[in-house]
Amino acid sequence: MILGDSLTQEALSTGSKTSTTVSPDGAIRLAVALPDGAVQHFERPPAATCADWRATELEAPSSGFIFNEPVTEQWGHALTLIARNSLT
């Protein structure tokens, strides 16, 4: 499994809360709150498909990491559904 998928799987299986923002140009940013207080971010460019998600910033209480890892279409589909549901 690629790193982007591993980060997605961990966030979706343990995360407790999500929030989604859309930039003026249509880019989507999804944040998933993790049990340890960290927040994993995912981003998708405007007019993109489920195969275009990327795992990006991991905000942690005492540190953080910046990723730019692709997420496969299968996991991207789950991210799209969650992002869509958290916008409504």
Secondary structure, 3 states (H helix, E strand, C coil): CCHHHHHHHHHHHHCCEEEEEECCCCCEEEEEECCCCCEEEEEECCCCCHHHCEEEEEECCCCEEEEEEECCHHHHHHHHHHHHHHHC
